[in-house]
């Protein structure tokens, strides 16, 4: 399965990771603060949080939407039976396939996330889904359809983990010198769409999910303006 087509009304402007050093795996996927890759301690916080949120077991099959170069995904694949990472960047998928495929049960696929969810011909194999850091960049219509497609087509998925969601109630903690007009509703903005935890709960409910919104520890560099959401079936 391979699809490079996009609907510009559904997807934001692409990031260009090919401009990064081939070995700078965290900068390639935007894991930076003040223009520099985040520290190993910060990466450990992210990895441990993802493992905890997903409650992975050795029998789980993970689907990672917008997986980037697989640098985070590979840590999670180690905790389960394997899975699939999907991303629309040819550069990042090439990195993932070259560096992070450890077993035959692991794979990375070049595909747009929403188009993939519509087209996957074996959805029942997956038990958990993650979308870390990318969900805010999908407009409301696409975001709702993504959750609906998972609910309706991926019948064995019990948990969806959405990481790094910008919190509209804390937007002033990020834009300290003034909030640009309309930025909170712009999926093409620096951090994508800002939602309150209540808005995320309502969005999930509309697609058939119950959402629990939780925050990272204070030691996490973005804890003061982001939250995570764990979705389970209603």
Order of alpha helices (4+ residues) and beta strands (2+ residues): alpha-beta-beta-alpha-beta-alpha-beta-alpha-beta-alpha-beta-alpha-beta-alpha-beta-beta
